[in-house]
């Protein structure tokens, strides 16, 4: 079974990694694409919610 990204699920904190919003969005999309082979339905919904939050934050930052 493939490894879950526990950082994306909020189960571990990374002291060495600080993603930019575009990087975090890309990571979330990559993890969501792995689907139910790796994540449960509730975990996928959590990742999707985090993706939507990041995309909203990026949209707000990029508004003129």
VMD Tcl script that builds the backbone (N, CA, C; Angstrom):
set m [mol new atoms 192]
animate dup $m
set s [atomselect $m all]
$s set {name element resname resid chain x y z} {
  {N N UNK 1 A 0.847 -1.191 0.000}
  {CA C UNK 1 A 0.000 0.000 0.000}
  {C C UNK 1 A 0.886 1.246 0.000}
  {N N UNK 2 A 0.496 2.233 -0.762}
  {CA C UNK 2 A 1.263 3.471 -0.873}
  {C C UNK 2 A 1.148 4.276 0.416}
  {N N UNK 3 A 2.169 5.051 0.673}
  {CA C UNK 3 A 2.213 5.868 1.877}
  {C C UNK 3 A 1.322 7.102 1.757}
  {N N UNK 4 A 0.647 7.432 2.849}
  {CA C UNK 4 A -0.146 8.656 2.914}
  {C C UNK 4 A 0.779 9.811 3.251}
  {N N UNK 5 A 0.418 10.986 2.811}
  {CA C UNK 5 A 1.154 12.200 3.181}
  {C C UNK 5 A 0.525 12.700 4.473}
  {N N UNK 6 A 1.083 12.291 5.594}
  {CA C UNK 6 A 0.508 12.625 6.899}
  {C C UNK 6 A 0.548 14.122 7.186}
  {N N UNK 7 A 1.505 14.811 6.607}
  {CA C UNK 7 A 1.570 16.262 6.781}
  {C C UNK 7 A 0.341 16.927 6.155}
  {N N UNK 8 A -0.044 16.466 4.955}
  {CA C UNK 8 A -1.213 17.031 4.273}
  {C C UNK 8 A -2.489 16.747 5.046}
  {N N UNK 9 A -2.513 15.639 5.778}
  {CA C UNK 9 A -3.683 15.299 6.586}
  {C C UNK 9 A -3.683 16.031 7.924}
  {N N UNK 10 A -2.580 16.709 8.235}
  {CA C UNK 10 A -2.488 17.450 9.490}
  {C C UNK 10 A -2.130 16.577 10.674}
  {N N UNK 11 A -1.627 15.368 10.411}
  {CA C UNK 11 A -1.286 14.444 11.489}
  {C C UNK 11 A 0.138 14.629 11.991}
  {N N UNK 12 A 0.978 15.229 11.173}
  {CA C UNK 12 A 2.348 15.536 11.596}
  {C C UNK 12 A 2.700 16.934 11.094}
  {N N UNK 13 A 3.563 17.583 11.834}
  {CA C UNK 13 A 4.031 18.907 11.421}
  {C C UNK 13 A 5.439 18.762 10.875}
  {N N UNK 14 A 5.738 19.531 9.860}
  {CA C UNK 14 A 7.074 19.495 9.281}
  {C C UNK 14 A 7.830 20.750 9.680}
  {N N UNK 15 A 8.903 20.551 10.394}
  {CA C UNK 15 A 9.723 21.684 10.814}
  {C C UNK 15 A 10.685 22.098 9.708}
  {N N UNK 16 A 10.845 21.241 8.705}
  {CA C UNK 16 A 11.834 21.518 7.673}
  {C C UNK 16 A 11.211 21.940 6.350}
  {N N UNK 17 A 9.904 21.897 6.234}
  {CA C UNK 17 A 9.264 22.175 4.955}
  {C C UNK 17 A 8.299 23.348 5.092}
  {N N UNK 18 A 8.416 24.292 4.192}
  {CA C UNK 18 A 7.503 25.431 4.152}
  {C C UNK 18 A 7.107 25.652 2.692}
  {N N UNK 19 A 5.986 25.075 2.302}
  {CA C UNK 19 A 5.515 25.197 0.924}
  {C C UNK 19 A 4.934 26.573 0.661}
  {N N UNK 20 A 5.118 27.057 -0.549}
  {CA C UNK 20 A 4.379 28.235 -0.992}
  {C C UNK 20 A 2.958 27.761 -1.295}
  {N N UNK 21 A 2.043 28.688 -1.443}
  {CA C UNK 21 A 0.667 28.284 -1.764}
  {C C UNK 21 A 0.585 27.481 -3.063}
  {N N UNK 22 A 1.236 27.916 -4.144}
  {CA C UNK 22 A 1.176 27.096 -5.364}
  {C C UNK 22 A 1.755 25.685 -5.171}
  {N N UNK 23 A 2.821 25.574 -4.382}
  {CA C UNK 23 A 3.403 24.255 -4.111}
  {C C UNK 23 A 2.440 23.396 -3.293}
  {N N UNK 24 A 1.821 23.991 -2.291}
  {CA C UNK 24 A 0.876 23.257 -1.447}
  {C C UNK 24 A -0.323 22.804 -2.283}
  {N N UNK 25 A -0.817 23.669 -3.162}
  {CA C UNK 25 A -1.944 23.316 -4.031}
  {C C UNK 25 A -1.557 22.133 -4.915}
  {N N UNK 26 A -0.375 22.168 -5.481}
  {CA C UNK 26 A 0.092 21.069 -6.333}
  {C C UNK 26 A 0.200 19.773 -5.539}
  {N N UNK 27 A 0.731 19.845 -4.325}
  {CA C UNK 27 A 0.850 18.646 -3.478}
  {C C UNK 27 A -0.525 18.087 -3.138}
  {N N UNK 28 A -1.456 18.973 -2.797}
  {CA C UNK 28 A -2.808 18.515 -2.456}
  {C C UNK 28 A -3.467 17.845 -3.661}
  {N N UNK 29 A -3.339 18.446 -4.828}
  {CA C UNK 29 A -3.924 17.852 -6.042}
  {C C UNK 29 A -3.317 16.488 -6.325}
  {N N UNK 30 A -2.005 16.373 -6.136}
  {CA C UNK 30 A -1.317 15.101 -6.362}
  {C C UNK 30 A -1.837 14.026 -5.403}
  {N N UNK 31 A -1.999 14.405 -4.143}
  {CA C UNK 31 A -2.476 13.441 -3.151}
  {C C UNK 31 A -3.934 13.055 -3.417}
  {N N UNK 32 A -4.768 14.022 -3.765}
  {CA C UNK 32 A -6.171 13.734 -4.066}
  {C C UNK 32 A -6.264 12.791 -5.260}
  {N N UNK 33 A -5.398 12.976 -6.245}
  {CA C UNK 33 A -5.406 12.129 -7.447}
  {C C UNK 33 A -5.067 10.677 -7.115}
  {N N UNK 34 A -4.376 10.446 -6.024}
  {CA C UNK 34 A -4.039 9.077 -5.623}
  {C C UNK 34 A -5.292 8.322 -5.183}
  {N N UNK 35 A -6.304 9.045 -4.756}
  {CA C UNK 35 A -7.619 8.488 -4.502}
  {C C UNK 35 A -7.726 7.461 -3.394}
  {N N UNK 36 A -8.755 6.632 -3.531}
  {CA C UNK 36 A -9.098 5.678 -2.486}
  {C C UNK 36 A -8.143 4.493 -2.411}
  {N N UNK 37 A -7.206 4.413 -3.330}
  {CA C UNK 37 A -6.176 3.383 -3.218}
  {C C UNK 37 A -5.264 3.680 -2.027}
  {N N UNK 38 A -5.219 4.968 -1.637}
  {CA C UNK 38 A -4.345 5.386 -0.545}
  {C C UNK 38 A -5.143 5.971 0.621}
  {N N UNK 39 A -6.154 6.781 0.320}
  {CA C UNK 39 A -6.883 7.529 1.343}
  {C C UNK 39 A -8.319 7.048 1.489}
  {N N UNK 40 A -8.841 7.187 2.703}
  {CA C UNK 40 A -10.253 6.882 2.936}
  {C C UNK 40 A -11.096 8.035 2.386}
  {N N UNK 41 A -12.383 7.827 2.290}
  {CA C UNK 41 A -13.280 8.869 1.802}
  {C C UNK 41 A -13.216 10.124 2.650}
  {N N UNK 42 A -13.174 9.959 3.961}
  {CA C UNK 42 A -13.122 11.132 4.840}
  {C C UNK 42 A -11.800 11.868 4.695}
  {N N UNK 43 A -10.710 11.146 4.490}
  {CA C UNK 43 A -9.411 11.792 4.278}
  {C C UNK 43 A -9.403 12.551 2.958}
  {N N UNK 44 A -10.005 11.984 1.923}
  {CA C UNK 44 A -10.078 12.680 0.638}
  {C C UNK 44 A -10.911 13.950 0.751}
  {N N UNK 45 A -11.990 13.907 1.512}
  {CA C UNK 45 A -12.807 15.117 1.712}
  {C C UNK 45 A -12.003 16.178 2.461}
  {N N UNK 46 A -11.218 15.767 3.438}
  {CA C UNK 46 A -10.359 16.704 4.174}
  {C C UNK 46 A -9.338 17.334 3.238}
  {N N UNK 47 A -8.692 16.529 2.409}
  {CA C UNK 47 A -7.718 17.057 1.455}
  {C C UNK 47 A -8.385 18.017 0.470}
  {N N UNK 48 A -9.580 17.675 0.013}
  {CA C UNK 48 A -10.314 18.532 -0.917}
  {C C UNK 48 A -10.654 19.867 -0.258}
  {N N UNK 49 A -11.082 19.823 1.000}
  {CA C UNK 49 A -11.409 21.049 1.732}
  {C C UNK 49 A -10.165 21.924 1.889}
  {N N UNK 50 A -9.035 21.299 2.209}
  {CA C UNK 50 A -7.782 22.060 2.342}
  {C C UNK 50 A -7.366 22.657 1.002}
  {N N UNK 51 A -7.568 21.912 -0.079}
  {CA C UNK 51 A -7.262 22.424 -1.412}
  {C C UNK 51 A -8.104 23.654 -1.711}
  {N N UNK 52 A -9.396 23.589 -1.431}
  {CA C UNK 52 A -10.282 24.726 -1.684}
  {C C UNK 52 A -9.865 25.939 -0.863}
  {N N UNK 53 A -9.456 25.718 0.384}
  {CA C UNK 53 A -9.001 26.820 1.234}
  {C C UNK 53 A -7.737 27.466 0.669}
  {N N UNK 54 A -6.801 26.651 0.232}
  {CA C UNK 54 A -5.550 27.170 -0.336}
  {C C UNK 54 A -5.814 27.934 -1.627}
  {N N UNK 55 A -6.686 27.399 -2.479}
  {CA C UNK 55 A -7.002 28.088 -3.735}
  {C C UNK 55 A -7.688 29.427 -3.460}
  {N N UNK 56 A -8.548 29.472 -2.449}
  {CA C UNK 56 A -9.204 30.727 -2.076}
  {C C UNK 56 A -8.174 31.731 -1.558}
  {N N UNK 57 A -7.261 31.282 -0.715}
  {CA C UNK 57 A -6.209 32.168 -0.200}
  {C C UNK 57 A -5.366 32.732 -1.340}
  {N N UNK 58 A -4.995 31.890 -2.271}
  {CA C UNK 58 A -4.190 32.328 -3.404}
  {C C UNK 58 A -4.964 33.335 -4.238}
  {N N UNK 59 A -6.241 33.074 -4.456}
  {CA C UNK 59 A -7.084 33.997 -5.226}
  {C C UNK 59 A -7.139 35.362 -4.549}
  {N N UNK 60 A -7.298 35.380 -3.240}
  {CA C UNK 60 A -7.359 36.646 -2.504}
  {C C UNK 60 A -6.025 37.390 -2.614}
  {N N UNK 61 A -4.930 36.670 -2.520}
  {CA C UNK 61 A -3.615 37.314 -2.594}
  {C C UNK 61 A -3.316 37.870 -3.986}
  {N N UNK 62 A -3.858 37.240 -5.004}
  {CA C UNK 62 A -3.554 37.666 -6.373}
  {C C UNK 62 A -4.521 38.701 -6.923}
  {N N UNK 63 A -5.566 39.025 -6.175}
  {CA C UNK 63 A -6.509 40.052 -6.636}
  {C C UNK 63 A -5.837 41.404 -6.672}
  {N N UNK 64 A -6.143 42.167 -7.732}
  {CA C UNK 64 A -5.550 43.515 -7.829}
  {C C UNK 64 A -6.187 44.478 -6.832}
}
mol reanalyze $m
mol bondsrecalc $m
mol representation Tube
mol addrep $m
